[in-house]
Structure formats: structure tokens, C-alpha cells
């Protein structure tokens, strides 16, 4: 189902990418019915690391925008972490420091959600992590204060859902041409879908398609195709361990093995062999 595209990619990160957190550190947050069109998935995460022992984890790109709420500041960090961050879509991996108590909420947003909830084009967040108070001014500051005042994660989630519902009711953005059918077509074809054909399939021109993806996704149609092909490869690796790279390249829509290696290094920051070795070892977490 198209609406679950980015949720499926997020599940790849939790189940089959380098992110190998213990199961008891993650808890799903039920998304209110009125927000399910805009929020694909919610998680509460909690894990504690020894003091003075920083660990870094590689998070692979999946094409989604996220709203992250910190409920605990990392021990030994340089000042308190912002209480709420918007993390834009990217085609590059992120190296995330894990230290002290890591506790917070993470919402994976659907395409178009930043416009519907905040009146903000997703393209303004691409490759960035921005405190919500900086994006929304007094409204973001008020929300941050409410989050800090919440006594526990459940209360914080209730504040979060209420804030998003208020944003939705304001009708900040007018309904426009949805990109979900275009994403579905691109995902099916990987990086080999013609932008012209995709644009025609939803009744717009090529320039309009690019603008829609900027506003609703934050990435170009081609970038979405590259990430979809990457995650197809990750799923195949998980389901068929030991398959030769040349066979994977042919099965997953790459031109050849060298193309697979080049794309993997570009999107993941390491080679397929390095990735497979780290995944097999059970964790990507590396002491600093």
C-alpha cells in the first residue's frame, strides 16, 4: 500500500539495516486515526550507555522526514539537547552519537505532512536537523515548553498528538496534487522510471512534478528512486543472505555490480562488504 512506503523503509532500518537496537529499547506509539494520513509511524526509544563511553551509530537514509522529541539530554553533551527537532529527508547516512540516557519519541511523517501540519515545504528541511522552536517561532517555543513539562513519555505523546491535530485543523496548506501515486510508480521501477512518464501518470508536467516532490517529500523523484532501490537491496540481503553481489545487482535493478557498489557507498557511506560484515557481527555501534 502506497501510504506505507516510508513506514516500510523505516522498518528496514529497524530490522535489516545497521541499526540493531535491542528489542526492549523500542516501543510503537499508536497514531491517532485523524493523523494517520500524515504520520506513518511513531516510536518511543530508550537506551542507556556508560558514561564517558561514546558510541556512534550509522543511520541509513530512507527518504522520510521525522519529528524527534528528546525526553532526556545526552550525558556529557555540550549543553541540553533541543526538546524537539525536525529532521529532513536526506540521501546521506547520519552518524548519530549515543551517550548517556537516550530517551525520546520519533515520528516518521508521510509525504506532504510538513505542508499539512506546519505549512512548511519539506524541501526547506532537506539534509537538515532544525529545532522546532526555530521553525515555528512562538508556537514552537510553546510546544517545547509543554513537552518539557510533561511528566512522562505517555504525557509527552499526548501533548505531541494534540499539537499536531491543532496544526491540522488550521488548514495551513491547501490540498494539492498528491505525490503518493508517483512515489509508488517510482518505487516499482527503482531509479529507471522516466520523470516524464511519472509526471504524465499523475497528470502534471515534469517541472510541476519536481516542485511537488520538493514541497511534499524534500527529495527529487530520482533520489526517491535511488533510495527505493537501495532498500529493495537491503530487504533482499536480509531474506537471501550469502547471495553474490553480481546476482543482487541484476535482481535489484542496478546496471551491474560496480554500479551497486558505487550507489551503496554513496548512499550508505561504506561498501556493501563492509555493511554485510558489520550487520553479521550484530551491531553498527562503534566506540569512539
C-alpha positions, 0 to 999 in steps of 0.5 A: 500500500502506497501510504506505507512506503516510508513506514516500510523503509523505516522498518528496514532500518529497524530490522535489516539495516545497521541499526540493531537496537535491542528489542526492549529499547523500542516501543510503537506509539499508536497514531491517532486515526485523524493523523494517520494520513500524515504520520506513518509511524511513531516510536518511543526509544530508550537506551542507556550507555556508560558514561564517558563511553561514546558510541556512534551509530550509522543511520541509513537514509530512507527518504522520510522526514521525522519529528524527534522529541528528546525526553532526556539530554545526552550525558556529557553533551555540550549543553541540553539537547533541543526538546524537539527537532525536525529532521529532513529527508536526506540521501546521506547516512547520519552518524548519530552519537549515543551517550548517556540516557537516550530517551525520546519519541520519533515520528516518521511523517508521510509525504506532504505532512510538513505542508499539512501540519506546519505549512512548511515545504519539506524541501526547506528541511532537506539534509537538515536537523532544525529545532522546532522552536526555530521553525515555528517561532512562538508556537514552537517555543510553546510546544517545547515548553509543554513537552518539557513539562510533561511528566512522562513519555505517555504525557509527552505523546499526548501533548505531541498528538494534540499539537499536531491535530491543532496544526491540522485543523488550521488548514495551513496548506491547501490540498494539492496534487498528491505525490503518493501515486508517483512515489509508488510508480517510482518505487516499482521501477527503482531509479529507471522510471522516466520523470516524464512518464511519472509526471504524465501518470499523475497528470502534471508536467515534469517541472510541476512534478519536481516542485511537488516532490520538493514541497511534499517529500524534500527529495527529487523523484530520482533520489526517491528512486535511488533510495527505493532501490537501495532498500529493495537491496537491503530487504533482499540481503536480509531474506537471501543472505550469502547471495553474490553481489553480481546476482543482487545487482541484476535482481535489484535493478542496478546496471551491474555490480560496480554500479551497486557498489558505487550507489551503496557507498554513496548512499550508505557511506561504506561498501556493501562488504563492509555493511554485510560484515558489520550487520553479521557481527550484530551491531553498527555501534562503534566506540569512539 
